[in-house]
Amino acid sequence: MIVTVVSMPAGIVTRTGLAEARGRLAASDFLFVDVHLPEDPATDEQPVIEQLGLEAEAPHWFGRLGGPARADFLGDRAGFAVPAFVDDTVVHIHVLVTERHLVAFHRGPATPLENLIAPLRREAPPDTVAMLFLLLQEALETFRRAAVASLLVVEDIEDEMFEKRRPEQIYRLAQLRRRAALLHHTLLPYLQVTDETFTRRMLNRGFPEQRQRLAREFQHAARLVLTDVEALQDATRRAFASYSSLAAGEQNGVINRLAIVSTIFLPLTFLTGYFGMNFSFLTDEMESRAVFWALAVGLQIGVLFIALYVLHRTHLWRRLRDNDDLEGR
């Protein structure tokens, strides 16, 4: 377990244990505490929230990681279950904010928290609520970065498809489509919860104007990120449709070639079958070699030339050649 404590407004970062962090929470007025929990917690260990002495302030679900997105206001404090998209996985960060401190719990990587600690000195948030909105904005950024990066990959795959279609492209598109679905499935409920909570708080006349502005900025940024995720979903659908169109075009080309071959050989097949019959006219009257060559070979050559002339007049060869040139580019 790793406990990081940031003293504000000085921005002093220290690594400490739970006992010292509890003492500093009780004594200091402006702290940011990040608790990195182990992946496999011990079942007989006292809950971390109790070791920090925050069981009376935190919501009942706080610290039980793995649940849905939440946003609860409890008078002068609030608890959030904030999702972040890190390394193709969703990480939930539990955040407890009061007028005196902000405490975050998480398991696994927590890029939003790491990215938040670095610019704290530069941003110099005036209070814990401003620090909270910095954290919420950074968590949103993980979704935006993932959506934009995936969107660029989809566009690259589309360009590759029009140059040369390959089976692995559809597999990569399927992975990107699943990522888009995961982003949307995670982000949308979280934004609905926070939007409802912030809107209700902003209707309260006692909610300070500065915090209303922060909430509105967060809601605006959230809508933009959701738009980026939905754009990724639309792009993957369009790429799938493009792949299907290209595959259908290639299949149409194969069908056209088969139709041409059938046009050429169908009369020949008929003649072969007709003259292969064993009836009396063929066996009694067509005995000379000249008649055989005239009917068996000459007639088939004539039919073949007629079929080629029809194909030439209907420009089917030219269409197939043009399609081949377009596919080869």
Disulfide bonds with the S-S distance in Angstrom:
none
